[in-house]
Amino acid sequence: MNSKGLIAKPSRLPEARELAKKGYTFEEVQKTLELPTPDMENIWLILKQERIVETPAAKVLLGPKTAIEYDRSYTLEQLRHMAKSLGLSTSGSKKEIAARLIARG
């Protein structure tokens, strides 16, 4: 993370991009590149934004499913970064942004 609490562009993104283009799933890319889940979530959000993958990371993970779980798992800046990367509004509280992320799927 950088000093503003945002997740930095991952160094393994080019490799993940190539694997995703070959049809690898979230789990396959994560296992192949041996990435921790938070790094993989960030990469998947970028790939989703680039329209390389269609399935949002939230649907393939066993991660947060409710606004309260998002609230406990992420900072406001991280939630804003995720929302921005998906073209969602970044205004509001953590729970409001989390609700948008959940609704987006």
Summary of the structure (lengths in Angstrom):
residues: 105
radius of gyration: 13.1
end to end distance: 24.1
largest distance: 37.8
contacts: 294
relative contact order: 0.15
helix: 59%
strand: 0%
